[in-house]
Amino acid sequence: MLRMRDGSARSLISSFVWAFLCWLVLTWSTETEQLVSGALLAGAVTAGNYGLGTVARPWAVLDPRRLVALMRLAGTSGGRLLVAGMSLSRVVWSGGSRPGSGLVAIGTDEHRDGGLATVGLLTSLTPDNQLVDLDRRRSVLLYHTLRVRPDRAEQRRALTGSVEHAISEVR
């Protein structure tokens, strides 16, 4: 019989729930065959990931403070996405000169792997910049951006500032 360490059963359940929720979102179906297939796939993913570490509990989202902070983070990211998309559309439709692009290294206050990944992913949703690389040791994110600003502090605030603040509230 497999002997589990403290908390590993909760981590297994969490992993299964996350994988199954991803399946539901991807298939967007509640047919019996889809649910059984999703459960089998979620079980396989959980078994394959066993031993890689702890998994965040999906039901932790139901904490009212965390739920409000997640909604604020979604609003911040969605607002940034909308503004950047409209701005880039205006530049394209105006037919003027192309915006200057380049690589920008931005320091971040995030030091945890999950925090760095979240900042990188959420800031790359906008069409005007994409995360290229990150240096975990120094907490630096490297972006390819369409709007290179000469002031590094202003560039940091524009790229990661509001997202970092919203992520810090989720914890």
Secondary structure, DSSP 4 states (H G I P E B T S, - for coil): -PPPPTTHHHHHHHHHHHHHHHHHHHH----HHHHHHHHHHHHHHHHHHTTS-----GGGGGSHHHHHHHHHHHHHHHHHHHHHHHHHHHHHHHT-PPPP-EEEEEE-S--SHHHHHHHHHHHTSSTTEEEEEEETTTTEEEEEES---S-HHHHHIIIIIHHHHHHHHH-
